[in-house]
């Protein structure tokens, strides 16, 4: 009997302590979703691209990554670093205003690498809070022309 009463008392005490904490958490989460994002924000439509099978000697292939600055200050891309010399990036050096969209074009040169599966990482350094975003491209470079 004593154990049952002790268990009930502990459960009630836990509920009294946990209820305000969970209410505060829910309230702060709802405020976060309503609060505007401060600073520059870089949000990609997609952050990876698959070229599929491509010819090694068939010429360069390219794709475009679209993003939006959904923050409240201009977004500045300070530099873009590719994982190898066979991959290049083209992007605007001008600040992207809040609410505006822009693109980063990635060019892969398959003739600079041996045929086979490839996976390239592109790092984009910006003035956002997290400072760096990553996009990837992949595919399979075939020795014969497709």
Backbone as a chain_set.jsonl record, in Angstrom:
{"seq": "XXXXXXXXXXXXXXXXXXXXXXXXXXXXXXXXXXXXXXXXXXXXXXXXXXXXXXXXXXXXXXXXXXXXXXXXXXXXXXXXXXXXXXXXXXXXXXXXXXXXXXXXXXXXXXXXXXXXXXXXXXXXXXXXXXXXXXXXXXXXXXXXXX", "coords": {"N": [[0.818, -1.189, 0.0], [1.925, 1.235, 0.815], [3.837, 1.54, -1.155], [2.274, 1.917, -3.453], [1.035, 4.365, -2.915], [3.3, 5.994, -2.774], [4.242, 5.734, -5.406], [2.145, 6.963, -6.825], [2.326, 9.568, -5.795], [4.885, 10.328, -6.705], [4.44, 10.195, -9.483], [2.515, 12.236, -9.801], [4.008, 14.444, -8.944], [5.972, 14.457, -10.957], [4.375, 14.998, -13.201], [3.481, 17.573, -12.584], [5.862, 19.011, -12.697], [6.793, 18.446, -15.323], [4.776, 19.275, -17.097], [4.646, 22.233, -17.298], [7.176, 22.61, -18.489], [6.977, 21.224, -20.956], [4.952, 22.741, -22.091], [6.231, 25.209, -22.371], [8.199, 24.506, -24.213], [6.65, 23.822, -26.477], [5.501, 26.302, -26.933], [7.765, 27.882, -27.507], [8.632, 26.615, -29.833], [6.52, 27.187, -31.585], [6.781, 29.928, -31.725], [9.252, 30.113, -32.967], [8.704, 29.113, -35.537], [7.079, 31.077, -36.512], [8.56, 33.368, -36.27], [10.585, 35.555, -38.207], [13.332, 34.587, -40.311], [16.484, 35.592, -39.41], [19.179, 37.479, -40.76], [21.165, 36.428, -43.603], [19.927, 33.709, -45.552], [20.329, 30.585, -47.071], [18.607, 28.556, -49.094], [18.248, 25.607, -50.772], [16.568, 24.303, -53.675], [17.032, 21.685, -54.429], [19.752, 19.646, -53.329], [21.433, 17.901, -54.606], [22.549, 16.217, -57.602], [22.119, 13.896, -60.213], [23.897, 12.825, -62.884], [23.663, 10.504, -64.265], [24.406, 7.974, -66.719], [27.125, 8.965, -68.64], [29.085, 9.949, -71.504], [32.55, 9.493, -71.508], [34.251, 10.817, -73.235], [32.517, 12.576, -74.35], [32.179, 15.297, -74.018], [31.707, 18.22, -71.888], [29.441, 18.19, -69.083], [26.647, 19.735, -67.508], [24.868, 21.131, -64.705], [22.328, 22.873, -62.848], [21.925, 24.428, -59.76], [19.324, 25.703, -57.994], [18.568, 28.286, -55.69], [17.191, 30.079, -52.859], [17.301, 33.161, -51.156], [16.057, 33.243, -48.248], [16.194, 34.835, -46.06], [16.611, 37.917, -44.176], [18.517, 39.723, -44.942], [20.971, 40.695, -47.449], [22.446, 37.984, -49.29], [25.678, 36.734, -49.551], [27.913, 35.062, -51.556], [30.942, 33.916, -50.76], [32.994, 32.227, -51.612], [33.487, 29.302, -53.68], [34.226, 25.935, -53.465], [35.419, 23.178, -55.165], [35.61, 19.562, -55.301], [37.508, 18.52, -56.997], [39.692, 19.137, -59.847], [38.272, 18.608, -62.103], [35.781, 19.561, -61.881], [33.844, 22.454, -62.019], [32.548, 25.637, -60.909], [30.064, 28.1, -61.467], [28.875, 31.225, -60.496], [26.976, 34.013, -59.169], [28.714, 36.916, -58.313], [27.678, 39.04, -57.092], [25.775, 40.411, -54.344], [22.884, 38.616, -53.22], [19.692, 39.707, -52.981], [17.416, 39.826, -50.128], [14.832, 37.46, -50.212], [15.15, 36.946, -52.917], [15.899, 34.783, -55.739], [18.529, 32.673, -56.993], [21.164, 31.057, -58.884], [23.554, 28.362, -59.002], [25.835, 27.188, -61.227], [27.087, 24.052, -62.106], [29.799, 22.51, -63.622], [30.904, 19.6, -65.037], [33.749, 17.911, -66.142], [34.216, 15.194, -67.817], [36.278, 14.055, -69.357], [38.628, 14.583, -68.051], [39.016, 12.722, -66.098], [39.339, 9.245, -65.182], [37.265, 6.718, -66.711], [34.21, 5.678, -65.117], [32.343, 5.409, -62.014], [31.47, 8.454, -60.444], [31.571, 10.897, -57.808], [31.097, 14.007, -56.734], [31.833, 16.721, -54.568], [30.695, 19.906, -53.736], [31.518, 22.774, -52.081], [29.996, 25.577, -50.67], [30.681, 28.676, -49.609], [29.412, 31.165, -47.523], [27.8, 34.186, -46.237], [25.988, 33.32, -44.369], [24.502, 32.092, -41.267], [25.397, 29.464, -40.763], [27.596, 29.37, -42.385], [28.537, 27.575, -44.452], [27.448, 25.643, -47.193], [26.602, 22.552, -48.809], [26.61, 20.956, -51.933], [26.081, 18.21, -54.179], [27.245, 16.274, -56.971], [26.816, 13.469, -59.096], [27.485, 10.482, -61.003], [28.028, 8.252, -63.82], [30.706, 7.717, -65.707], [31.212, 6.657, -68.909], [33.312, 4.682, -71.041], [32.779, 4.341, -73.741], [30.965, 6.158, -76.312], [27.789, 7.476, -75.612]], "CA": [[0.0, 0.0, 0.0], [2.808, 2.397, 0.866], [4.463, 1.664, -2.47], [1.278, 2.461, -4.371], [0.879, 5.789, -2.607], [4.553, 6.632, -3.169], [4.254, 5.765, -6.866], [1.18, 7.988, -7.249], [2.887, 10.872, -5.429], [5.991, 10.598, -7.632], [3.854, 10.457, -10.8], [1.884, 13.558, -9.761], [5.092, 15.442, -8.909], [6.572, 14.488, -12.292], [3.439, 15.674, -14.097], [3.467, 18.993, -12.234], [7.112, 19.597, -13.177], [6.953, 18.251, -16.765], [3.749, 19.987, -17.868], [5.073, 23.583, -17.694], [8.33, 22.527, -19.389], [6.514, 20.874, -22.303], [4.188, 23.878, -22.609], [7.198, 26.21, -22.799], [8.84, 24.001, -25.429], [5.7, 23.971, -27.581], [5.343, 27.729, -27.2], [8.969, 28.391, -28.166], [8.666, 26.085, -31.195], [5.574, 27.918, -32.422], [7.343, 31.253, -31.95], [10.337, 29.969, -33.938], [8.172, 28.931, -36.877], [6.465, 32.335, -36.922], [9.583, 34.399, -36.292], [11.319, 35.589, -39.474], [14.722, 34.171, -40.254], [17.324, 36.777, -39.431], [20.401, 37.317, -41.517], [21.032, 35.772, -44.91], [19.594, 32.281, -45.493], [20.466, 29.956, -48.379], [17.811, 27.344, -49.131], [18.278, 25.015, -52.102], [15.447, 23.496, -54.128], [17.613, 20.352, -54.24], [21.186, 19.813, -53.11], [22.213, 16.873, -55.308], [22.157, 15.986, -58.992], [22.667, 12.664, -60.78], [24.03, 12.916, -64.333], [23.411, 9.195, -64.861], [25.498, 7.515, -67.579], [27.592, 9.97, -69.6], [30.259, 9.528, -72.264], [33.792, 10.066, -70.991], [34.787, 11.729, -74.24], [31.367, 13.222, -74.984], [32.099, 16.721, -73.717], [31.335, 18.602, -70.532], [28.034, 18.163, -68.705], [26.411, 20.747, -66.486], [23.576, 21.194, -64.036], [22.136, 24.127, -62.133], [21.288, 24.366, -58.451], [18.592, 26.935, -57.695], [18.392, 28.539, -54.262], [16.535, 31.328, -52.499], [17.729, 33.816, -49.922], [14.832, 33.471, -47.499], [16.517, 35.608, -44.863], [16.205, 39.323, -44.241], [19.634, 40.546, -45.401], [21.552, 40.142, -48.677], [23.284, 36.793, -49.223], [26.921, 36.884, -50.306], [28.715, 33.849, -51.724], [32.323, 34.385, -50.684], [33.792, 31.365, -52.477], [32.975, 27.961, -53.937], [35.355, 25.009, -53.57], [35.032, 21.879, -55.721], [36.457, 18.489, -54.777], [38.594, 18.173, -57.925], [39.841, 20.088, -60.955], [37.364, 18.239, -63.183], [34.499, 20.169, -61.568], [33.917, 23.91, -61.907], [31.292, 26.263, -60.492], [29.826, 29.483, -61.886], [27.861, 31.823, -59.628], [26.977, 35.469, -59.131], [29.575, 37.526, -57.3], [26.896, 40.126, -56.499], [24.889, 39.981, -53.261], [21.527, 38.208, -53.6], [18.804, 40.379, -52.022], [16.477, 39.011, -49.348], [13.661, 37.044, -50.984], [15.488, 36.689, -54.321], [16.454, 33.479, -56.091], [19.698, 32.69, -57.862], [21.603, 29.709, -59.233], [24.967, 28.01, -59.11], [26.0, 26.205, -62.3], [28.204, 23.127, -61.915], [30.269, 21.932, -64.878], [31.774, 18.438, -64.835], [34.524, 17.596, -67.338], [34.529, 13.772, -67.65], [37.509, 13.658, -70.039], [39.761, 14.801, -67.158], [39.079, 11.624, -65.138], [39.175, 7.892, -65.708], [35.859, 6.303, -66.749], [33.704, 5.011, -63.929], [31.422, 6.133, -61.146], [32.051, 9.621, -59.78], [30.764, 11.607, -56.817], [31.836, 15.244, -56.469], [31.273, 17.575, -53.524], [30.931, 21.337, -53.95], [31.288, 23.539, -50.857], [29.635, 26.957, -50.958], [30.91, 29.487, -48.419], [28.535, 32.337, -47.583], [27.675, 34.988, -45.016], [24.885, 32.802, -43.557], [24.891, 31.709, -39.909], [26.174, 28.22, -40.779], [28.799, 29.676, -43.184], [28.866, 26.682, -45.557], [26.452, 24.704, -47.708], [27.225, 21.542, -49.667], [25.821, 20.294, -52.967], [26.851, 17.112, -54.761], [26.887, 15.725, -58.282], [27.332, 12.116, -59.271], [27.156, 9.863, -62.272], [28.87, 7.152, -64.272], [31.372, 8.084, -66.962], [31.436, 5.45, -69.716], [34.403, 4.798, -71.998], [32.22, 4.483, -75.093], [29.996, 7.256, -76.44], [26.419, 7.075, -75.37]], "C": [[0.863, 1.255, 0.0], [3.461, 2.646, -0.49], [3.515, 2.3, -3.469], [1.108, 3.947, -4.159], [2.118, 6.548, -3.041], [4.647, 6.757, -4.691], [3.328, 6.844, -7.399], [1.73, 9.383, -6.962], [4.009, 11.255, -6.396], [5.434, 10.933, -9.024], [3.213, 11.833, -10.847], [2.948, 14.646, -9.755], [5.747, 15.577, -10.274], [5.677, 15.249, -13.266], [3.417, 17.168, -13.84], [4.717, 19.681, -12.76], [7.192, 19.542, -14.696], [5.97, 19.055, -17.589], [4.163, 21.396, -18.239], [6.255, 23.565, -18.665], [7.882, 22.194, -20.8], [5.696, 22.001, -22.908], [5.132, 24.964, -23.102], [7.874, 25.796, -24.095], [7.919, 24.177, -26.626], [5.527, 25.434, -27.943], [6.552, 28.289, -27.928], [9.075, 27.866, -29.588], [7.704, 26.842, -32.091], [6.072, 29.33, -32.686], [8.459, 31.192, -32.981], [9.797, 29.858, -35.346], [7.537, 30.216, -37.399], [7.514, 33.416, -37.084], [10.323, 34.381, -37.623], [12.768, 35.161, -39.268], [15.582, 35.423, -40.354], [18.628, 36.473, -40.132], [20.113, 36.695, -42.872], [20.764, 34.285, -44.708], [19.672, 31.72, -46.907], [19.731, 28.622, -48.36], [17.751, 26.832, -50.563], [16.977, 24.283, -52.406], [15.835, 22.029, -53.99], [19.114, 20.539, -54.076], [22.031, 18.684, -53.706], [21.671, 16.693, -56.726], [22.865, 14.737, -59.499], [22.694, 12.802, -62.301], [23.673, 11.6, -65.013], [24.626, 8.746, -65.648], [25.843, 8.615, -68.576], [28.825, 9.428, -70.314], [31.491, 10.252, -71.742], [34.359, 11.103, -71.96], [33.677, 12.495, -74.969], [31.229, 14.706, -74.711], [31.631, 16.965, -72.285], [29.83, 18.467, -70.325], [27.851, 19.189, -67.589], [25.016, 20.62, -65.898], [23.519, 22.508, -63.266], [21.406, 23.865, -60.825], [20.637, 25.715, -58.173], [18.435, 27.063, -56.181], [17.704, 29.878, -54.062], [17.182, 31.862, -51.224], [16.453, 34.133, -49.151], [15.104, 34.098, -46.136], [16.074, 37.047, -45.029], [17.352, 40.276, -44.585], [20.216, 39.92, -46.667], [22.493, 38.96, -48.398], [24.507, 37.014, -50.102], [27.635, 35.537, -50.344], [30.167, 34.317, -51.766], [33.273, 33.538, -51.52], [33.1, 30.022, -52.629], [34.179, 27.066, -54.187], [34.824, 23.675, -54.082], [36.035, 20.822, -55.274], [37.537, 18.042, -55.753], [38.609, 19.163, -59.092], [38.932, 19.767, -62.138], [35.975, 18.863, -62.986], [34.696, 21.667, -61.372], [32.551, 24.451, -61.503], [31.245, 27.695, -61.013], [28.675, 30.022, -61.05], [28.007, 33.341, -59.643], [27.869, 35.967, -58.001], [28.843, 38.665, -56.587], [26.044, 39.585, -55.359], [23.489, 39.645, -53.791], [20.582, 38.825, -52.56], [17.897, 39.4, -51.279], [15.251, 38.717, -50.206], [13.947, 36.687, -52.431], [16.02, 35.269, -54.508], [17.664, 33.673, -56.988], [20.097, 31.242, -58.13], [23.126, 29.592, -59.136], [25.049, 26.927, -60.176], [27.245, 25.378, -62.027], [28.525, 22.483, -63.256], [31.233, 20.794, -64.547], [32.426, 18.089, -66.157], [34.995, 16.143, -67.26], [35.837, 13.339, -68.309], [38.751, 13.848, -69.162], [39.946, 13.676, -66.142], [38.943, 10.293, -65.858], [37.682, 7.561, -65.754], [35.471, 5.585, -65.451], [32.77, 5.918, -63.132], [32.149, 7.318, -60.511], [31.04, 10.243, -58.828], [31.571, 12.827, -56.398], [31.081, 16.115, -55.466], [31.663, 19.021, -53.819], [30.563, 22.062, -52.665], [31.058, 25.004, -51.214], [29.753, 27.743, -49.654], [30.167, 30.815, -48.565], [28.6, 33.124, -46.271], [26.481, 34.543, -44.166], [25.41, 32.387, -42.186], [25.727, 30.43, -39.898], [27.392, 28.284, -41.698], [29.052, 28.812, -44.408], [27.681, 25.8, -45.901], [27.181, 23.747, -48.633], [26.194, 21.041, -50.67], [26.711, 19.216, -53.579], [26.341, 16.779, -56.158], [27.502, 14.339, -58.378], [26.919, 11.603, -60.634], [28.093, 8.717, -62.571], [29.414, 7.527, -65.641], [31.746, 6.801, -67.705], [32.511, 5.701, -70.766], [33.881, 4.97, -73.427], [31.219, 5.634, -75.116], [28.603, 6.729, -76.281], [25.491, 7.693, -76.386]], "O": [[0.58, 2.215, -0.716], [3.62, 3.788, -0.923], [3.932, 3.148, -4.258], [1.042, 4.71, -5.123], [2.01, 7.631, -3.616], [5.09, 7.787, -5.201], [3.689, 7.565, -8.329], [1.612, 10.28, -7.797], [4.067, 12.397, -6.853], [5.917, 11.863, -9.67], [3.356, 12.537, -11.847], [2.825, 15.648, -10.46], [6.048, 16.689, -10.708], [6.163, 16.052, -14.063], [3.34, 17.955, -14.783], [4.644, 20.82, -13.223], [7.626, 20.517, -15.31], [6.309, 19.48, -18.694], [4.048, 21.754, -19.411], [6.333, 24.405, -19.562], [8.352, 22.813, -21.754], [5.737, 22.204, -24.121], [4.874, 25.581, -24.135], [8.099, 26.626, -24.976], [8.358, 24.634, -27.681], [5.418, 25.776, -29.12], [6.403, 29.081, -28.859], [9.554, 28.579, -30.47], [8.03, 27.117, -33.245], [5.818, 29.881, -33.757], [8.607, 32.111, -33.786], [10.362, 30.445, -36.269], [7.466, 30.418, -38.611], [7.378, 34.29, -37.941], [10.658, 33.308, -38.125], [13.346, 35.348, -38.197], [15.423, 36.22, -41.278], [19.119, 35.344, -40.1], [18.96, 36.466, -43.235], [21.314, 33.673, -43.793], [19.138, 32.317, -47.841], [20.162, 27.675, -47.702], [17.268, 27.523, -51.46], [16.355, 23.712, -51.51], [15.053, 21.222, -53.489], [19.687, 21.482, -54.62], [23.201, 18.528, -53.357], [20.507, 16.976, -57.009], [24.054, 14.54, -59.25], [21.644, 12.887, -62.937], [23.408, 11.58, -66.215], [25.755, 9.09, -65.298], [24.969, 9.132, -69.271], [29.522, 8.557, -69.794], [31.479, 11.469, -71.558], [34.882, 12.136, -71.543], [33.883, 12.998, -76.074], [30.249, 15.317, -75.135], [31.219, 16.046, -71.577], [29.045, 18.61, -71.263], [28.777, 19.473, -66.829], [24.107, 20.07, -66.52], [24.538, 23.167, -63.061], [20.394, 23.165, -60.794], [21.314, 26.742, -58.122], [18.199, 26.076, -55.483], [17.641, 30.704, -54.973], [17.556, 31.099, -50.333], [15.835, 35.174, -49.373], [14.342, 33.913, -45.187], [15.269, 37.366, -45.904], [17.184, 41.494, -44.528], [19.982, 38.741, -46.935], [23.227, 38.946, -47.41], [24.389, 37.429, -51.255], [27.925, 34.946, -49.304], [30.575, 35.023, -52.688], [34.243, 34.054, -52.075], [32.246, 29.648, -51.825], [35.042, 27.38, -55.006], [33.895, 23.107, -53.508], [37.168, 21.141, -54.914], [38.406, 17.255, -55.377], [37.662, 19.923, -59.293], [38.83, 20.561, -63.074], [35.098, 18.706, -63.835], [35.598, 22.096, -60.652], [31.526, 23.807, -61.725], [32.248, 28.409, -61.003], [27.637, 29.376, -60.909], [29.028, 33.879, -60.074], [27.78, 35.49, -56.87], [29.336, 39.193, -55.59], [25.63, 38.426, -55.395], [22.981, 40.31, -54.694], [20.67, 38.492, -51.378], [17.647, 38.289, -51.746], [14.701, 39.612, -50.848], [13.064, 36.171, -53.116], [16.518, 34.642, -53.572], [17.807, 34.698, -57.654], [19.442, 30.313, -57.657], [23.861, 30.579, -59.183], [24.417, 25.877, -60.055], [28.318, 25.917, -61.754], [27.637, 21.976, -63.941], [32.241, 20.993, -63.869], [31.749, 17.98, -67.18], [36.057, 15.874, -66.699], [36.449, 12.363, -67.875], [39.817, 13.329, -69.491], [40.929, 13.673, -65.401], [38.488, 10.23, -67.0], [36.914, 8.06, -64.932], [36.306, 4.972, -64.786], [32.46, 7.039, -63.536], [33.301, 7.199, -60.093], [29.828, 10.131, -59.014], [32.62, 12.689, -55.77], [29.856, 16.227, -55.513], [32.822, 19.314, -54.114], [29.424, 21.976, -52.208], [31.831, 25.597, -51.967], [29.006, 27.498, -48.706], [30.274, 31.496, -49.585], [29.335, 32.784, -45.344], [26.009, 35.31, -43.327], [26.62, 32.336, -41.97], [26.668, 30.317, -39.112], [28.148, 27.315, -41.769], [29.725, 29.265, -45.334], [26.997, 25.279, -45.02], [28.237, 24.073, -49.176], [25.055, 20.741, -50.312], [27.938, 19.296, -53.509], [25.168, 16.976, -56.477], [28.565, 14.071, -57.818], [26.106, 12.214, -61.328], [28.849, 8.265, -61.711], [28.665, 7.638, -66.611], [32.498, 5.97, -67.196], [32.609, 6.798, -71.315], [34.491, 5.678, -74.229], [30.692, 6.035, -74.079], [28.278, 5.646, -76.768], [24.283, 7.464, -76.339]]}, "num_chains": 1, "name": "protein.A"}
